[in-house]
Amino acid sequence: MDRVILHSDLNACYASIECMLDPSLRGKPVAVGGSEESRHGIILAKSQEAKECGVKTGETLWQAKLKCPDLIIVSPHFDRYSRFSRYAHEIYLRYTDLVEPFGLDECWLDVTDSTRFFGSGEKIANEIRETVKRELGLTVSVGVSFNKIFAKLGSDMKKPDAVTCIGRDEFKEKIWRLPAADLLGVGRSTAKRLESVGIITIGDLARADAAFLRKILGKCGADLWVYANGLDSSRVKHYDLAIPAKSIGHGITCSADLVSADEVWKVMLELSQDVSKRLKESKLSAKSVQIGIKDNQLATRQFQAPLPLATQSALEIAAEGFRLFNENYDWKHNVRAVTVRAIELQSEDTPDQLDLFGNTQKHDRQEKIDNTVIDIRRRFGDKAIFNCCLMTEKKIPHKENEISVLPSPMFK
């Protein structure tokens, strides 16, 4: 018996929430975008009216305004979006506890067992669509299929406020004619690579030789062949299942280019404090550090290295990141954006193999200092205590109450 999988996607989520909360925006071309002053001037989401004018997610604000001079730009409010995302999840959970979020605005639901109580997958999808509209004032598009990949494809095929069903006996007729880029896992570069070897549609992908796809794209190529042929068997995870973090990082686009190593150090130290806090909250330690540097020509480079001892310390993480930067960055161009990431994570209780020549006393002392700093900030706020060097200009944009949720990985 086939499973019954739904994929529910809140239509134009950010823009729809802004328009719902501010009725004066309804029916107008609206886009949610970052701040041009802090160099986050790109379109994050757009209303249907803006979409009809050709506005695209990811383009700059000035490009969007050239297409749509009347475009209304609204600053993002991620706390609102996160709250409405939870409201939508509560609706989904009325039908099944197999609800797997895929970012803030999308979820997979396995309603196989629920069909005995609520009717067919299509009926459940329409009930969810109407409930979200009635209770939240938002619309969703829902795909219904026998696997996660085709359910996701279905929710993309008809927008807004629609249900699309893709059955096992009809998927070839419905989706093989679509562009390969519509399939989950086919990004821009992968689509170009496929096009270069004559693979244009999902049908071309399905009919291609699996070994050839693996040769040109690696494991991704083999997975895409499985997806295109309707053979995906990945399960929808339980809503309460916590996925172990593989890395914890923080990155920003600076308010102005960084022109010296001293400026880079201040940014790395600031970012590392957030990373340290989240490591402690997750009860994890990092065995390695990775940094990402984007220059003002928008070229990005990454470097990583192991730490002498697994750590949660902001200072130790920042120091290793700064060492990597100094040893590898050639300063042909000034720095536009910096990311610091803790990788190779392990439980904070995992014992370490000590180095005979390592300074474990210094490490332990720094850990106590960091714990004290975090405790003071927890009680009195983030600005209650900080490094002296961070009192001067850091070229860090004003910190807003932003919540970012990355899509969950696919698990077999």
C-alpha positions in Angstrom: 0.0 0.0 0.0 1.3 3.4 -1.0 1.9 6.0 1.7 -0.1 9.3 1.5 2.3 12.2 1.8 1.3 15.9 1.9 3.6 18.9 1.4 2.0 22.1 2.6 3.6 25.4 1.6 2.4 28.8 3.0 2.1 31.0 -0.1 4.5 34.0 -0.2 4.8 33.5 3.6 6.6 36.6 4.7 4.8 39.0 2.4 1.4 37.3 3.1 1.9 37.7 6.9 2.8 41.4 6.5 -0.3 42.0 4.3 -2.6 40.2 6.6 -1.4 42.2 9.6 -1.5 45.5 7.7 -4.7 45.6 5.6 -3.4 48.8 3.9 -0.9 46.6 2.0 -3.5 44.2 0.6 -3.9 44.1 -3.2 -0.6 46.0 -3.7 2.8 44.9 -4.9 4.6 44.2 -1.7 8.1 42.8 -1.0 9.8 41.9 2.2 13.4 43.0 1.8 16.6 43.7 3.8 18.1 47.0 4.6 20.0 48.7 1.8 21.9 50.8 4.4 23.3 47.6 6.1 23.8 46.1 2.6 21.1 43.4 3.0 19.2 45.0 0.1 17.7 41.9 -1.5 14.1 40.6 -1.9 13.3 37.9 0.6 9.6 37.4 -0.4 7.0 39.1 -2.6 3.3 39.3 -2.9 1.4 37.8 -5.9 0.9 41.3 -7.3 4.7 41.9 -7.1 5.4 38.5 -8.7 3.1 39.4 -11.6 5.3 42.5 -12.2 8.3 40.2 -12.5 9.8 40.7 -9.1 12.0 37.7 -8.0 13.2 36.5 -4.7 16.9 37.1 -4.3 17.3 40.1 -6.6 18.4 43.4 -5.3 15.9 46.0 -4.2 16.9 48.4 -7.0 16.4 45.7 -9.6 13.0 45.0 -8.3 12.0 48.7 -8.3 13.1 49.0 -11.9 10.5 46.3 -12.7 7.9 47.6 -10.4 8.2 51.4 -9.5 5.2 51.2 -7.1 6.8 48.3 -5.1 6.3 48.7 -1.4 9.3 47.4 0.6 8.6 46.1 4.1 11.4 45.2 6.6 11.4 41.6 7.7 10.0 40.6 11.1 11.2 37.0 11.7 9.6 36.7 15.1 6.2 37.1 13.4 7.0 34.6 10.7 8.2 32.1 13.3 5.0 32.6 15.3 2.7 32.0 12.4 4.8 29.0 11.3 4.0 27.4 14.7 0.3 28.2 14.3 0.3 26.4 11.0 2.1 23.4 12.6 -0.5 23.2 15.2 -3.1 22.8 12.5 -1.1 20.1 10.8 -0.7 18.2 14.1 -4.5 17.8 14.3 -4.2 15.2 11.5 -0.9 13.5 12.3 2.2 13.7 14.5 4.4 12.8 11.4 5.0 16.5 10.5 8.5 17.4 9.2 9.2 21.2 8.9 11.2 22.2 5.8 12.0 25.8 6.6 9.6 28.3 8.2 6.9 28.0 5.6 6.9 24.4 4.4 6.1 21.0 6.0 5.7 17.4 4.9 2.9 15.4 6.6 2.5 11.6 6.4 -1.3 11.1 6.7 -1.3 7.4 5.7 -3.0 6.2 8.9 -5.0 9.4 9.2 -7.0 8.6 6.1 -9.0 6.0 8.1 -10.4 8.8 10.2 -10.4 11.9 8.0 -10.8 10.6 4.4 -8.5 10.7 1.4 -5.2 12.6 1.2 -6.9 15.1 -1.1 -9.7 15.6 1.3 -7.3 16.2 4.2 -5.3 18.6 2.0 -8.4 20.7 1.3 -9.4 20.7 4.9 -6.0 22.0 5.9 -6.1 24.6 3.1 -9.5 25.9 4.3 -8.5 25.8 8.0 -5.3 27.8 7.5 -7.3 30.4 5.5 -10.0 30.6 8.1 -7.9 30.6 11.3 -4.7 32.4 10.2 -5.8 34.5 7.2 -3.1 32.9 5.0 -3.2 30.5 2.1 -1.4 27.3 1.4 -0.7 25.2 -1.6 -0.7 21.5 -0.8 0.8 18.6 -2.9 -0.5 15.1 -2.4 1.5 12.1 -3.5 3.0 8.7 -2.6 6.4 10.1 -1.7 8.0 13.3 -0.3 9.6 14.4 -3.5 6.5 14.4 -5.6 4.4 15.9 -2.8 6.8 18.8 -2.7 6.6 19.1 -6.5 2.8 19.1 -6.3 2.7 22.0 -4.0 4.9 24.0 -6.4 2.8 23.2 -9.5 -0.3 25.3 -8.6 -0.2 28.5 -6.5 -1.7 30.1 -4.6 -4.4 28.4 -2.5 -4.5 25.1 -4.3 -4.2 21.3 -4.0 -2.4 19.2 -6.6 -2.4 15.4 -6.5 0.2 13.2 -8.2 -0.6 9.5 -8.2 1.6 6.6 -8.9 -0.3 5.8 -12.1 -0.1 9.3 -13.5 3.2 10.9 -12.4 5.0 10.3 -15.7 2.2 12.2 -17.6 2.1 15.0 -15.0 5.7 15.7 -14.2 8.1 14.2 -16.7 7.5 17.2 -19.1 8.5 19.7 -16.4 12.0 21.3 -16.3 14.5 19.3 -14.4 15.2 22.4 -12.3 11.7 21.9 -10.7 12.8 18.8 -8.9 14.0 19.1 -5.3 17.8 18.8 -5.3 18.4 20.4 -8.7 19.9 23.8 -8.0 21.1 26.4 -10.5 24.5 24.9 -11.1 23.2 21.3 -11.2 20.6 22.3 -13.8 23.3 23.9 -15.9 25.4 20.8 -15.7 22.4 18.6 -16.7 21.6 20.9 -19.6 25.1 20.7 -20.9 24.6 16.9 -21.4 21.2 17.3 -22.9 19.0 16.6 -19.8 16.4 19.3 -19.8 13.2 17.8 -18.3 12.5 15.5 -15.4 11.6 12.8 -17.9 15.1 13.2 -19.5 16.5 12.8 -16.0 14.4 9.7 -15.3 15.4 8.0 -18.7 19.1 8.8 -18.3 21.6 6.2 -17.3 22.0 6.2 -13.5 25.7 5.3 -13.6 26.3 8.2 -16.0 24.5 10.6 -13.6 26.6 9.4 -10.7 29.7 9.9 -12.8 28.9 13.6 -13.6 27.2 14.6 -10.3 28.4 12.0 -7.7 25.9 10.7 -5.2 23.6 13.6 -6.0 23.2 12.3 -9.5 22.1 8.9 -8.3 19.6 10.4 -5.9 18.1 12.6 -8.6 17.6 9.5 -10.8 15.7 7.8 -7.9 13.6 11.0 -7.4 12.7 11.4 -11.0 11.6 7.8 -11.3 9.3 8.0 -8.3 11.4 5.7 -6.2 12.1 8.0 -3.2 11.4 6.2 0.0 12.5 8.8 2.6 10.3 8.9 5.6 8.5 11.9 7.2 10.0 12.4 10.6 8.1 12.7 13.8 7.4 16.3 14.8 9.3 16.0 18.1 12.3 14.3 16.6 15.4 16.5 17.3 18.0 16.3 14.6 21.6 16.4 16.0 23.3 19.6 15.0 26.2 19.1 12.6 27.5 22.6 12.9 26.6 25.9 14.6 27.6 29.1 12.9 26.9 32.8 12.6 27.6 35.1 9.7 26.9 38.7 8.7 27.3 41.1 5.8 29.2 44.0 7.4 27.8 47.6 7.3 31.0 48.6 5.5 34.0 46.8 4.0 36.6 45.6 6.5 39.9 47.1 5.6 42.3 45.7 8.2 42.9 42.6 10.2 41.9 44.4 13.4 38.5 45.0 12.0 38.1 41.4 11.0 39.1 40.3 14.5 36.4 42.4 16.1 33.7 40.9 13.8 35.0 37.4 14.4 35.0 37.9 18.2 31.4 39.2 18.1 30.2 36.3 15.9 32.0 33.8 18.1 30.2 34.9 21.2 26.9 34.0 19.6 28.3 30.6 18.5 29.6 30.0 22.0 26.2 30.7 23.5 24.4 28.4 21.2 27.0 25.6 21.8 26.4 25.9 25.5 22.6 25.9 25.1 22.9 22.7 22.9 25.4 21.1 25.4 27.9 20.6 22.6 31.6 21.3 22.0 33.4 22.0 18.8 36.5 20.0 17.7 37.1 22.3 14.7 36.5 25.8 13.4 35.5 26.9 9.9 35.4 30.4 8.6 33.9 31.9 5.5 35.2 35.2 4.0 33.3 37.0 1.2 35.3 39.9 -0.4 33.8 43.0 -1.9 33.9 41.3 -5.3 31.4 38.7 -3.9 34.0 35.9 -4.1 33.7 33.5 -1.1 36.5 31.4 0.4 36.3 28.9 3.3 39.0 27.6 5.6 38.9 25.2 8.5 41.2 23.6 11.1 41.0 21.4 14.1 41.2 22.8 17.6 43.7 21.6 20.2 40.9 20.7 22.5 37.1 20.5 22.0 35.7 23.8 23.2 32.7 26.1 23.7 34.9 29.1 24.3 34.1 32.2 22.2 37.7 33.4 22.6 39.3 30.1 21.5 36.9 29.8 18.5 37.6 33.4 17.4 41.3 33.0 17.9 41.5 29.9 15.7 39.3 31.6 13.1 41.5 34.7 13.1 44.6 32.5 12.7 43.0 30.8 9.7 42.2 34.2 8.2 45.7 35.6 8.7 47.4 32.6 7.2 45.1 32.2 4.2 43.6 35.6 3.1 45.6 37.5 0.6 43.9 40.9 1.0 43.6 41.5 -2.8 40.2 42.9 -1.9 38.6 44.2 1.3 36.2 42.0 3.2 32.4 42.3 2.8 31.1 39.4 4.9 32.4 37.0 7.6 31.1 33.7 8.9 32.4 31.7 11.9 31.2 28.1 12.3 31.8 25.5 15.0 32.1 22.1 13.3 32.8 18.5 14.3 30.5 18.8 17.2 30.3 16.4 20.1 28.6 16.2 23.5 30.1 18.6 26.0 30.6 15.5 28.3 32.7 13.6 25.8 36.3 13.1 27.2 39.2 14.6 25.2 42.5 12.9 24.5 44.9 15.3 26.3 48.1 16.6 24.6 51.2 16.3 26.8 52.3 19.7 25.6 48.9 21.4 25.6 47.9 24.0 28.2 44.8 22.5 29.7 44.9 24.8 32.7 44.5 27.8 30.4 41.7 26.1 28.5 39.8 25.3 31.8 40.4 28.8 33.1 39.0 30.3 29.8 36.0 28.0 30.1 35.1 29.3 33.6 35.5 32.9 32.4 33.1 32.2 29.4 30.6 30.5 31.7 30.6 33.6 34.0 30.2 36.0 31.1 27.2 34.0 29.6 25.6 33.9 33.1 25.9 37.7 33.5 24.4 38.3 30.0 21.6 35.9 30.7 20.6 37.8 33.8 21.3 41.4 32.7 21.3 41.4 28.8 23.9 40.9 26.0 25.3 44.4 26.6 26.0 44.0 30.3 29.6 42.7 29.7 31.8 42.5 26.6 35.4 42.7 25.4 36.9 46.1 25.5 37.9 46.0 21.9 34.2 45.7 20.9 33.5 49.1 22.4 34.8 50.8 19.3 33.3 50.8 15.8 32.8 47.1 14.6 31.0 47.7 11.2 28.4 45.2 12.4 24.8 46.0 11.4 22.3 46.7 14.1 21.2 43.4 15.6 17.5 42.7 15.1 15.4 40.0 16.7 15.9 37.7 13.8 15.1 34.0 13.8 16.5 31.9 10.9 15.4 28.3 10.4 17.2 26.2 7.8 15.5 23.5 5.9 15.8 20.0 7.5 17.9 17.4 5.6 16.2 14.4 3.9 16.7 11.2 5.7 16.2 7.7 4.4 
